[in-house]
């Protein structure tokens, strides 16, 4: 398959609505290319224009101006149950949807068992789909789309509805479609999914493309936007060729204070190599603190949260069984903590902190800073094989039989 072969061109796409007698732009001069065999992620805050973009691309609604051109068959899964006839059974809807996608009845018959097997809905094929749950709708819609002769697939947040096993089947199927040359546009708030599955990413805000490029870099920028959304202004589009060097960013306002002590600063002590900050680096953080009261102990703990808001880890010296609670003198202190190399997966992480006195939790701050880890080139890059952590375990292979 030819690399970077365009399959869709979106040029100056604009969608205007009237809101309180004034023009409101859900999409404002959107332009991009989509390539064969590419998974393009779309992220952004609620109301940024993501769903409107997919509805315009799938011709559910028309643009106010701009042009869309593409090759081949395009299909979309945007709203649960879209395109299904509520009074028809699951089987009848498979035949109807496949006929609309250009299949002959013989081709549908040959594919029918595969579609049903993938959906896992064997016992519900004779039931009208109006009685399906949202998860069942999703299974049927994905099963039909994944077994269709499509060139472009548009996926909205609906992928989040399925159960864990079915999601993993879908992610695997996305990679199969990609390998066959199908282009996919994936809209999601699930940022781990965007980084894991997508080749490129665009970030929308107020109907405009705010950033575009490598998914990890764009997700990093997204964190900056949501952390500063009250003051965020639409800036010029991110140049895909710009080398991104923002690996550590302080998010909180200091000092962070309780009665006994305060944290004045967090410092990142890890040296960033020429290749960037990778998963094989030891991550060292220093908290600069001041103790104001000469009684009581003081404890600091660290929290790490991944791109989906999942707390990956927490730790504190104050959580150790052998930790001795004792009074600490007034003055300035440095508290260092290190995260060992080859533990975390590539991604963007937020650092939080909790502060305690005499082993009692007093204050917790979720977003003290953030850092971005690039993948380690020692690993073969296999899409769809993501995980919360990725340590280098010890493996042994012994030949035990001739």
NUBAGU-218050 format. One line per field, with one value per residue (C-alpha): z, x, y; residue number from 1. Coordinates in pm, 1 decimal, decimal comma. Example, Ala and Ser with C-alpha at 12.3 -4.5 7.8 and 13.67 -1.06 7.14 Angstrom:
<sites>
Z: c(780,0;714,0);
X: c(1230,0;1367,0);
Y: c(-450,0;-106,0);
pos: c(1;2);
</sites>
This chain:
<sites>
Z: c(0,0;-96,6;203,0;262,7;-13,9;49,4;65,8;202,8;171,8;397,3;284,6;480,3;636,9;825,9;1002,7;1122,5;1354,1;1489,0;1864,1;2030,7;1692,2;1651,8;1433,9;1618,3;1443,7;1547,7;1283,0;1170,5;865,5;926,3;681,6;689,1;486,9;575,3;437,3;349,2;637,0;886,1;1219,2;1287,4;1640,7;1722,5;2077,0;2244,4;2525,8;2522,8;2266,7;2072,1;1746,6;1742,6;1692,0;1450,1;1240,9;1211,7;1132,3;850,3;718,0;721,1;550,2;833,7;816,8;552,1;590,3;568,0;345,6;251,0;60,6;140,5;-115,9;-62,3;-241,4;-187,6;62,4;381,5;682,4;1034,0;1382,7;1556,2;1753,8;1902,0;1668,2;1384,2;1058,1;1220,4;1172,2;1523,6;1432,9;1236,0;1397,3;1432,8;1138,7;919,4;1008,3;913,3;568,7;529,9;637,3;418,1;115,5;164,7;174,1;-168,0;-81,3;-276,8;-85,5;-151,5;-9,5;299,4;348,8;330,9;586,0;817,6;1052,4;1090,3;1175,9;1435,6;1584,9;1626,9;1789,6;2027,8;1982,4;1858,7;2088,0;1992,3;1611,4;1589,1;1842,4;1717,2;1781,3;1962,9;2256,1;2241,1;2510,5;2405,8;2437,4;2206,0;1951,5;1963,1;1914,0;1610,3;1454,0;1494,7;1369,3;1049,8;992,2;1060,9;806,5;534,7;224,6;357,0;270,0;551,3;895,0;1128,0;1497,1;1771,1;2147,6;2109,9;2147,2;2519,3;2565,7;2511,5;2778,7;2823,1;2614,7;2324,1;2331,7;2299,9;2003,2;1843,7;1897,1;1738,4;1445,2;1398,6;1344,6;1094,6;897,0;908,9;772,2;483,4;398,8;561,1;696,8;1034,4;1214,5;1585,9;1821,1;2188,4;2535,5;2611,2;2573,3;2628,8;2331,2;2117,1;2197,5;2162,1;1839,7;1638,6;1396,1;1409,7;1616,9;1585,8;1874,6;1828,5;2038,5;1961,4;1622,4;1515,6;1484,9;1771,6;1740,5;1515,9;1495,3;1701,4;1937,7;2246,8;2178,1;2108,7;2425,3;2616,5;2472,4;2559,1;2924,7;2909,2;2766,9;3024,7;3310,5;3191,5;3017,4;3185,9;3025,3;2714,9;2385,4;2041,7;1914,2;1573,7;1461,3;1582,9;1304,8;1262,4;1190,8;1511,9;1753,8;2081,3;2386,3;2667,8;2887,7;3233,6;3318,4;3655,5;3679,4;4036,2;4202,9;4487,1;4778,7;4872,8;5243,4;5551,4;5909,6;5981,9;5656,1;5293,9;4959,9;4787,4;4460,6;4272,9;4074,5;3803,8;3839,7;3555,1;3266,6;2932,6;2669,8;2302,3;2215,8;2475,0;2800,8;2750,7;2962,0;3039,6;3234,3;3614,1;3710,4;4005,3;4165,4;4445,5;4675,3;4836,7;5169,0;5471,1;5819,1;6014,6;6338,5;6548,4;6663,0;6472,8;6187,4;5824,2;5541,1;5165,8;4921,6;4544,7;4318,9;3948,0;3725,0;3362,1;3058,8;3147,8;3502,0;3642,0;3949,4;3844,0;4169,0;4499,2;4756,5;5059,2;5306,3;5565,3;5453,2;5557,1;5859,3;5992,5;5956,7;6290,1;6362,6;6543,1;6577,5;6305,8;6358,3;6178,0;5860,7;5495,3;5367,0;5039,3;4986,1;4688,7;4530,9;4231,7;4003,9;3868,6;3495,2;3274,8;3492,0;3328,3;2978,5;2733,0;2788,9;2969,5;3347,9;3609,7;3940,1;4251,6;4611,1;4950,6;5268,9;5614,6;5975,1;6225,7;5957,5;5920,4;5572,8;5573,2;5210,0;4862,0;4529,9;4213,4;3954,3;4076,0;3748,6;3440,6;3240,2;2904,1;2848,3;2500,8;2415,8;2457,9;2122,2;2282,2;2241,8;1918,6;1866,9;1854,8;1837,6;2049,9;2311,4;2562,7;2940,2;3247,1;3336,4;3126,2;3338,9;3198,7;3367,8;3393,9;3140,4;3104,6;2829,7;2910,6;2663,0;2870,3;2605,5;2304,8);
X: c(0,0;133,7;227,4;54,1;-198,5;-485,3;-834,5;-1022,3;-967,1;-1148,8;-1113,1;-1229,6;-1522,7;-1759,8;-2088,3;-2285,5;-2586,9;-2795,9;-2778,8;-2970,1;-2996,3;-2618,3;-2400,5;-2242,4;-1972,3;-1970,9;-1699,3;-1482,2;-1258,9;-1155,0;-902,5;-709,9;-613,0;-693,2;-469,9;-529,5;-457,2;-445,2;-623,2;-680,8;-783,7;-1002,0;-1008,7;-1138,8;-1354,1;-1732,2;-1880,9;-1557,1;-1711,9;-1606,3;-1947,8;-2054,6;-1746,0;-1836,5;-2200,6;-2094,4;-1837,6;-2097,3;-2355,4;-2605,0;-2603,1;-2461,7;-2183,6;-2248,9;-1943,1;-1632,1;-1573,1;-1533,2;-1401,2;-1322,3;-1279,0;-1464,1;-1730,7;-1774,7;-1971,8;-2007,5;-2105,6;-2194,5;-2516,9;-2623,4;-2872,8;-2833,7;-2928,6;-3124,1;-3497,1;-3637,2;-3916,3;-3694,1;-3504,4;-3129,6;-3106,1;-3324,8;-3117,5;-2796,9;-2940,1;-3080,9;-2756,6;-2541,1;-2765,7;-2731,8;-2353,8;-2362,7;-2357,3;-2555,1;-2787,9;-2546,7;-2253,8;-2458,2;-2551,5;-2184,2;-2090,3;-2388,4;-2239,1;-1915,7;-2110,9;-2321,7;-2019,9;-1833,0;-2135,5;-2201,8;-2577,0;-2670,4;-2974,1;-3112,1;-3109,8;-3486,9;-3563,0;-3666,6;-3374,4;-3600,6;-3569,6;-3187,1;-2978,8;-2731,0;-2451,1;-2632,5;-2689,8;-2319,0;-2220,3;-2444,7;-2339,4;-1968,6;-2003,7;-2172,2;-1924,1;-1620,0;-1728,8;-1821,0;-1629,9;-1555,7;-1280,9;-1344,1;-1493,1;-1603,0;-1630,9;-1765,0;-1762,4;-1998,8;-1702,6;-1705,5;-2042,1;-1924,1;-1793,7;-1420,5;-1392,9;-1588,7;-1386,4;-1067,7;-1215,0;-1303,5;-954,8;-804,9;-1044,9;-951,1;-593,5;-706,9;-900,7;-600,6;-375,8;-621,4;-595,5;-918,2;-890,6;-1051,9;-1144,2;-1183,9;-1342,1;-1291,4;-1240,0;-1052,9;-702,8;-518,3;-711,3;-610,9;-241,2;-255,2;-455,1;-399,9;-125,4;-209,1;-441,3;-618,7;-753,9;-1061,9;-1162,7;-1442,0;-1486,8;-1125,2;-826,0;-608,4;-330,5;-247,2;32,4;169,0;-106,1;115,4;208,3;-152,0;-277,2;-8,2;-142,0;-496,1;-396,5;-263,2;-594,1;-815,7;-592,0;-608,3;-946,9;-1069,0;-787,7;-735,3;-737,4;-744,8;-390,9;-244,3;-251,0;27,3;276,9;320,7;692,1;757,2;975,5;787,6;1014,1;767,9;821,2;752,6;507,0;404,1;25,5;-44,4;5,3;256,0;289,9;55,4;4,4;-144,4;-100,6;217,6;410,1;396,1;530,7;703,0;800,2;825,4;1145,6;1213,1;1570,3;1587,5;1815,0;1635,8;1844,5;1864,4;1595,3;1363,8;1223,1;1157,9;1017,2;1369,4;1456,7;1457,1;1216,3;1331,9;1116,2;1214,1;967,3;1095,8;916,4;906,2;807,7;641,4;553,8;810,1;573,2;435,7;579,3;519,0;451,3;439,3;302,6;294,5;2,2;21,6;-285,4;-287,9;-460,7;-798,4;-797,9;-703,7;-483,8;-183,7;9,9;60,6;336,1;479,4;755,4;481,6;305,5;591,7;542,5;883,7;820,7;860,4;619,2;816,1;832,5;1026,8;1203,6;1109,5;1300,9;1340,9;1350,2;1402,1;1205,4;1315,5;1125,9;1224,4;1023,6;1235,7;1302,2;1106,5;795,9;547,0;405,6;448,3;191,3;107,9;80,8;-38,3;146,3;-59,1;49,9;-95,6;21,0;-7,7;75,0;141,7;35,7;-306,5;-407,4;-466,9;-462,9;-462,0;-391,0;-458,1;-275,7;54,9;242,9;244,0;506,9;521,0;701,7;800,6;812,1;1137,2;1277,7;1381,7;1021,9;861,1;567,9;250,9;-68,2;-354,8;-113,3;-130,5;-120,9;-122,5;235,3;502,3;789,5;1077,9;1029,1;1289,5;1233,4;1410,7;1376,3;1503,3;1514,6;1393,8;1337,0;1535,9);
Y: c(0,0;341,4;550,7;884,7;824,9;1066,2;918,3;1221,7;1595,1;1839,0;2200,2;2507,3;2324,1;2554,3;2482,3;2782,7;2787,5;3070,1;3113,5;3397,0;3570,8;3558,2;3336,4;3044,7;2841,2;2475,3;2428,3;2715,4;2673,6;2311,2;2163,3;1834,7;1529,8;1169,8;895,4;532,2;298,1;584,9;616,8;986,9;1080,7;1380,7;1517,9;1830,9;1958,0;1913,1;2150,2;2186,9;2055,2;1689,0;1529,8;1802,7;1728,1;1360,3;1438,4;1670,0;1422,2;1142,9;1369,3;1350,0;1727,2;1958,7;2216,4;2588,8;2618,9;2427,1;2105,2;1734,7;1489,8;1123,0;793,3;466,4;368,7;572,8;456,0;589,2;480,4;803,6;762,0;429,7;266,8;516,4;348,4;66,0;15,9;-18,7;-261,8;-498,1;-782,2;-793,9;-1031,5;-812,1;-507,4;-689,3;-761,2;-408,8;-236,7;-459,7;-405,0;-29,1;-75,6;-241,6;-611,8;-868,2;-1102,5;-1390,6;-1191,4;-1103,7;-1468,2;-1566,2;-1298,0;-1335,2;-1593,9;-1396,3;-1080,3;-1259,2;-1438,8;-1111,7;-944,5;-1233,6;-1175,6;-1523,0;-1545,8;-1206,0;-1205,9;-1256,7;-982,9;-633,2;-400,5;-153,2;-394,3;-396,2;-230,1;38,6;-217,4;-459,1;-180,1;-108,7;-471,0;-507,3;-176,1;-247,6;-603,1;-485,6;-204,0;-418,6;-680,0;-431,0;-323,5;21,6;266,7;516,6;451,0;730,6;641,6;865,8;816,3;518,0;281,1;361,8;187,1;-169,9;-404,2;-458,5;-776,5;-633,2;-309,8;-511,2;-702,1;-368,0;-227,3;-536,7;-507,5;-142,4;-252,5;-518,5;-256,7;-24,7;-300,4;-346,3;23,6;145,1;498,1;565,1;885,3;818,6;1071,9;995,2;1138,3;816,3;958,2;631,6;495,1;794,3;750,8;373,2;346,6;665,3;767,0;1136,6;1350,3;1682,4;1883,4;2099,6;2396,2;2642,5;2476,7;2528,8;2299,5;2414,2;2155,7;1862,8;1610,7;1322,7;1193,8;1211,6;1573,2;1674,6;1501,6;1689,9;2015,2;1909,5;1884,0;2238,5;2357,4;2189,7;2299,2;2658,9;2657,7;2975,7;3173,4;2960,4;3146,1;2993,0;3003,8;2933,6;2571,1;2345,5;2277,3;1902,0;1946,6;2142,0;1946,0;1919,2;1958,1;2024,5;1722,0;1863,5;2141,9;2283,8;2321,8;2435,9;2771,2;2764,0;2761,7;2479,7;2523,9;2364,6;2483,5;2287,1;2315,9;2425,7;2307,3;2598,8;2429,9;2102,3;2053,1;1794,5;1668,1;1415,6;1509,8;1495,1;1320,2;1414,7;1158,6;1312,5;1182,9;812,9;531,8;407,7;724,2;736,6;1015,6;1224,7;1493,9;1730,5;1904,7;2225,6;2260,0;2487,7;2368,1;2649,0;2470,2;2288,0;2016,3;1721,5;1520,1;1602,8;1359,2;1405,8;1151,1;1140,3;1043,4;961,4;983,1;868,2;1017,5;866,4;994,9;653,6;668,4;461,9;470,4;645,3;627,5;805,7;744,0;802,6;484,4;256,9;31,0;129,4;505,0;685,4;968,7;1240,0;1616,9;1797,8;2130,7;2448,4;2530,9;2446,8;2091,2;1910,3;1589,6;1379,3;1091,6;880,1;653,5;368,9;336,3;97,2;103,5;341,6;314,8;599,9;871,2;1192,2;1176,7;1422,1;1438,2;1493,1;1530,4;1456,7;1624,9;1475,5;1551,2;1274,4;1026,2;1186,7;1307,5;1683,7;1797,0;1644,0;1820,1;1620,1;1832,0;1963,4;1911,4;1691,1;1508,4;1333,7;1003,7;888,7;517,4;331,2;217,7;-112,3;-225,8;-338,6;-102,4;-312,6;-111,2;-232,9;-370,1;-87,0;-118,9;103,9;10,5;-157,0;-283,8;-485,0;-820,6;-1095,7;-1374,5;-1710,5;-1968,5;-2317,7;-2603,6;-2900,3;-3168,8;-3291,1);
pos: c(1;2;3;4;5;6;7;8;9;10;11;12;13;14;15;16;17;18;19;20;21;22;23;24;25;26;27;28;29;30;31;32;33;34;35;36;37;38;39;40;41;42;43;44;45;46;47;48;49;50;51;52;53;54;55;56;57;58;59;60;61;62;63;64;65;66;67;68;69;70;71;72;73;74;75;76;77;78;79;80;81;82;83;84;85;86;87;88;89;90;91;92;93;94;95;96;97;98;99;100;101;102;103;104;105;106;107;108;109;110;111;112;113;114;115;116;117;118;119;120;121;122;123;124;125;126;127;128;129;130;131;132;133;134;135;136;137;138;139;140;141;142;143;144;145;146;147;148;149;150;151;152;153;154;155;156;157;158;159;160;161;162;163;164;165;166;167;168;169;170;171;172;173;174;175;176;177;178;179;180;181;182;183;184;185;186;187;188;189;190;191;192;193;194;195;196;197;198;199;200;201;202;203;204;205;206;207;208;209;210;211;212;213;214;215;216;217;218;219;220;221;222;223;224;225;226;227;228;229;230;231;232;233;234;235;236;237;238;239;240;241;242;243;244;245;246;247;248;249;250;251;252;253;254;255;256;257;258;259;260;261;262;263;264;265;266;267;268;269;270;271;272;273;274;275;276;277;278;279;280;281;282;283;284;285;286;287;288;289;290;291;292;293;294;295;296;297;298;299;300;301;302;303;304;305;306;307;308;309;310;311;312;313;314;315;316;317;318;319;320;321;322;323;324;325;326;327;328;329;330;331;332;333;334;335;336;337;338;339;340;341;342;343;344;345;346;347;348;349;350;351;352;353;354;355;356;357;358;359;360;361;362;363;364;365;366;367;368;369;370;371;372;373;374;375;376;377;378;379;380;381;382;383;384;385;386;387;388;389;390;391;392;393;394;395;396;397;398;399;400;401;402);
</sites>
